[in-house]
Amino acid sequence: MTSKQPALYIGHGAPLLLDDPIWSGELENWANRLEKPEAILIVSAHWESAPLALSSIEDGTPLIYDFGGFDPKFYNLQYRAPGAPDLASRIKSIVGESQTHQSKRGLDHGAYVPLLKMFPGADIPVLQMSIPTFAPEKLYELGKKLAPLRDEGVLIIGSGFLTHGLPYLKEFRIEATPPTWSVEFDLWAKEVLERGAVDELMNYKALAPGLPYAHPTVEHFAPIFLTLGAASDTEAPIKSEIDGYWMGLSKRSFQVA
């Protein structure tokens, strides 16, 4: 019998996450508590495209090494997951064939870096979907449209970073002391999520402390709204599965039932 899947919002880190035993372990332990999904739909901060675009549906979708300056080993990573043509067709039926674009794009690091730790067997069909807009309300509504996929065994993942002020970091060590703006934004989001106050989160540009340092651009925060829209109870309190900081950035991550 197909088990209903949650929807997740995760911090995906850089390729260096793969060498961090603490964060890697947290992702592995979290995934081990989940029922194995029939398929995975992931929306990464690193693919903005309108209209809505879907990644390659071929088996062994190639990876995009969309980063620079790292150890050469990271450019040899592989994640040969099965393609997800049925999931792509289902999304087109939900969103509308004319409102989607089928591409041959591979998975970017916002997708495969966390998947390498959470589902290392690469035996689950994976489909990546673009972020078609940064408007919180529109992403939230898109999440609501896609929520029925969860009943069909599809794990929906929004992959970003709760704070992502890279231009304002002064230390590039995993254990660096988090800047004040990162802590303030992180704790504000935690408190709002725990109250289930999605409307306040949507108004983050006006309400959240630490802006614009926490998000000088918003692509790493935007996936959170798709995840929240896919919740069964959109006003339920949300408890974090992972918290803490990585290079001073918040790695807070959660799931909704």
C-alpha positions as CSV (number, residue, x, y, z in Angstrom):
1,M,0.0,0.0,0.0
2,T,1.3,3.5,-0.9
3,S,2.1,5.5,2.2
4,K,1.3,9.2,2.4
5,Q,4.5,11.2,2.3
6,P,5.3,14.5,4.1
7,A,6.7,17.6,2.5
8,L,10.1,18.9,3.5
9,Y,12.0,22.1,3.6
10,I,15.7,21.5,3.8
11,G,19.0,23.4,3.8
12,H,21.1,21.9,1.1
13,G,24.5,23.3,1.8
14,A,27.4,23.3,-0.6
15,P,29.2,20.1,-1.7
16,L,31.2,20.4,1.5
17,L,28.1,19.2,3.3
18,L,29.1,15.7,2.1
19,D,32.3,15.9,4.2
20,D,30.5,17.2,7.3
21,P,29.7,14.2,9.6
22,I,27.3,16.2,11.8
23,W,25.0,17.6,9.1
24,S,25.3,14.5,7.0
25,G,24.3,12.4,9.9
26,E,21.3,14.6,10.7
27,L,20.1,14.2,7.1
28,E,20.6,10.5,7.1
29,N,18.8,10.0,10.4
30,W,15.9,12.1,9.3
31,A,15.5,10.2,6.0
32,N,15.7,6.9,8.0
33,R,12.6,8.0,9.9
34,L,10.6,8.4,6.7
35,E,8.7,5.7,4.8
36,K,10.5,5.1,1.5
37,P,8.7,7.3,-1.1
38,E,7.6,6.1,-4.5
39,A,9.1,9.2,-6.1
40,I,10.8,12.4,-5.1
41,L,9.8,15.9,-6.4
42,I,12.4,18.5,-5.5
43,V,12.4,22.2,-6.0
44,S,15.9,23.7,-5.6
45,A,16.9,27.4,-5.1
46,H,19.3,26.9,-8.1
47,W,16.7,26.7,-10.9
48,E,14.5,29.7,-11.6
49,S,12.4,29.3,-14.7
50,A,9.0,30.4,-15.8
51,P,6.8,28.9,-17.0
52,L,7.2,25.9,-14.7
53,A,9.9,23.6,-16.0
54,L,10.6,19.9,-15.3
55,S,14.0,18.2,-15.4
56,S,14.9,15.2,-17.6
57,I,12.7,12.2,-17.2
58,E,15.4,9.8,-18.4
59,D,17.0,7.2,-16.2
60,G,20.3,8.3,-14.7
61,T,19.6,12.0,-15.1
62,P,23.0,13.8,-15.4
63,L,24.2,16.1,-12.7
64,I,25.0,19.8,-13.1
65,Y,28.2,20.8,-11.2
66,D,27.0,24.4,-10.6
67,F,29.7,25.5,-8.2
68,G,33.3,26.5,-8.4
69,G,36.5,26.4,-6.3
70,F,36.0,23.0,-4.6
71,D,38.0,19.8,-4.4
72,P,38.1,18.1,-7.8
73,K,36.4,15.0,-6.3
74,F,33.1,17.0,-6.1
75,Y,33.1,17.3,-9.9
76,N,33.0,13.5,-10.2
77,L,29.9,12.9,-8.0
78,Q,27.2,10.7,-9.5
79,Y,23.6,10.1,-8.5
80,R,22.1,7.8,-11.1
81,A,18.5,7.9,-10.0
82,P,15.6,6.4,-12.1
83,G,13.7,8.9,-14.3
84,A,10.2,9.9,-13.3
85,P,8.1,10.2,-16.5
86,D,4.9,9.2,-14.7
87,L,5.4,12.0,-12.1
88,A,6.2,14.5,-14.8
89,S,2.9,13.6,-16.6
90,R,1.0,13.8,-13.3
91,I,2.4,17.3,-12.6
92,K,1.4,18.4,-16.1
93,S,-2.1,17.2,-15.5
94,I,-2.3,19.2,-12.3
95,V,-0.7,22.4,-13.4
96,G,-1.8,22.2,-17.1
97,E,0.2,21.0,-20.1
98,S,0.4,24.5,-21.5
99,Q,1.8,25.9,-18.2
100,T,4.7,23.5,-18.0
101,H,7.9,23.0,-20.0
102,Q,9.6,19.6,-20.3
103,S,13.3,20.1,-20.4
104,K,16.4,17.8,-20.5
105,R,18.1,19.6,-17.7
106,G,19.9,17.5,-15.1
107,L,19.8,17.8,-11.3
108,D,21.7,20.7,-9.7
109,H,23.6,20.6,-6.4
110,G,20.6,21.8,-4.5
111,A,19.0,18.5,-5.4
112,Y,21.7,15.9,-5.4
113,V,23.9,17.0,-2.5
114,P,21.2,16.3,0.1
115,L,19.8,13.3,-1.8
116,L,23.3,11.7,-1.7
117,K,23.0,11.6,2.1
118,M,19.3,11.1,2.5
119,F,18.7,8.4,-0.2
120,P,22.2,7.2,-1.1
121,G,20.9,4.2,-2.9
122,A,19.7,6.4,-5.8
123,D,16.9,3.8,-6.3
124,I,13.9,6.3,-6.1
125,P,12.7,8.2,-9.2
126,V,13.7,11.8,-8.9
127,L,12.2,14.8,-10.7
128,Q,13.4,18.4,-10.2
129,M,11.0,21.3,-10.8
130,S,11.9,24.9,-11.4
131,I,10.9,27.9,-9.2
132,P,8.6,29.8,-11.5
133,T,8.1,32.8,-9.3
134,F,9.4,34.3,-6.0
135,A,6.0,35.5,-4.9
136,P,5.2,33.7,-1.6
137,E,1.4,33.5,-2.3
138,K,1.9,32.0,-5.7
139,L,4.4,29.4,-4.5
140,Y,2.0,28.6,-1.6
141,E,-0.9,28.0,-4.1
142,L,1.4,25.9,-6.2
143,G,2.2,23.8,-3.2
144,K,-1.5,23.3,-2.5
145,K,-2.1,22.1,-6.1
146,L,0.7,19.6,-5.7
147,A,-0.3,18.4,-2.3
148,P,-2.3,15.4,-3.6
149,L,0.9,13.9,-4.9
150,R,1.8,13.2,-1.2
151,D,-1.1,10.7,-1.1
152,E,0.4,9.0,-4.1
153,G,3.7,8.3,-2.3
154,V,5.6,11.4,-3.6
155,L,8.0,13.1,-1.3
156,I,7.9,16.8,-2.0
157,I,11.1,18.7,-1.0
158,G,11.8,22.4,-1.1
159,S,15.6,22.8,-1.0
160,G,17.1,26.1,0.0
161,F,18.8,27.7,3.0
162,L,17.0,29.5,5.8
163,T,19.7,32.2,5.8
164,H,21.9,32.7,2.8
165,G,23.8,36.0,3.1
166,L,27.0,34.8,1.5
167,P,28.3,38.3,0.6
168,Y,28.2,39.2,4.3
169,L,30.1,36.2,5.7
170,K,33.5,36.9,7.2
171,E,34.5,33.3,8.1
172,F,34.3,30.4,5.8
173,R,34.6,27.6,8.3
174,I,31.9,25.1,9.0
175,E,32.0,25.9,12.7
176,A,32.1,29.7,12.2
177,T,30.2,31.9,14.7
178,P,26.9,32.9,13.0
179,P,26.5,36.6,12.4
180,T,23.8,38.4,14.3
181,W,21.6,38.8,11.2
182,S,21.6,35.1,10.6
183,V,20.7,34.3,14.2
184,E,17.9,36.9,14.3
185,F,16.3,35.8,11.1
186,D,16.6,32.1,12.1
187,L,15.0,32.6,15.5
188,W,12.2,34.7,14.0
189,A,11.4,32.0,11.4
190,K,11.5,29.3,14.1
191,E,9.0,31.2,16.3
192,V,6.7,32.0,13.4
193,L,6.8,28.4,12.2
194,E,6.1,27.0,15.7
195,R,2.9,29.2,15.8
196,G,1.9,28.1,12.3
197,A,1.7,31.7,11.3
198,V,2.2,31.3,7.5
199,D,0.8,34.7,6.8
200,E,3.5,36.3,8.8
201,L,6.2,34.2,7.1
202,M,4.9,35.4,3.7
203,N,5.3,38.9,4.9
204,Y,9.0,38.3,5.8
205,K,10.3,41.3,3.8
206,A,8.4,43.6,6.2
207,L,8.6,41.6,9.4
208,A,11.8,39.6,9.6
209,P,14.8,40.9,11.4
210,G,18.2,40.6,9.6
211,L,17.0,41.4,6.1
212,P,18.5,42.1,3.6
213,Y,21.6,40.5,5.0
214,A,20.0,37.1,5.6
215,H,18.6,37.0,2.0
216,P,20.1,39.7,-0.3
217,T,18.4,37.6,-3.0
218,V,15.4,35.4,-2.1
219,E,15.8,32.2,-4.1
220,H,17.0,30.1,-1.1
221,F,14.0,31.2,1.0
222,A,11.3,30.9,-1.7
223,P,11.0,27.0,-1.7
224,I,9.7,27.2,1.9
225,F,6.4,28.5,0.6
226,L,5.9,25.6,-1.7
227,T,6.5,23.2,1.1
228,L,4.1,25.0,3.4
229,G,1.4,25.1,0.8
230,A,1.7,21.3,0.5
231,A,0.8,20.8,4.2
232,S,-2.4,18.9,5.1
233,D,-3.0,21.5,7.9
234,T,-1.6,24.8,6.8
235,E,-2.0,26.3,10.3
236,A,-0.4,23.5,12.3
237,P,2.6,24.3,14.4
238,I,5.9,23.2,12.8
239,K,8.8,21.6,14.7
240,S,12.3,21.7,13.2
241,E,14.0,18.5,12.4
242,I,17.4,20.1,12.0
243,D,18.7,23.3,13.5
244,G,22.0,25.0,14.2
245,Y,24.4,26.8,11.8
246,W,26.9,25.9,9.1
247,M,29.5,28.5,8.1
248,G,27.3,30.9,10.0
249,L,24.1,30.2,8.0
250,S,21.0,28.6,9.4
251,K,20.5,25.0,8.4
252,R,17.0,24.8,10.0
253,S,14.9,22.2,8.2
254,F,11.5,20.8,8.9
255,Q,8.7,18.7,7.5
256,V,4.9,19.1,7.3
257,A,2.4,16.4,7.7
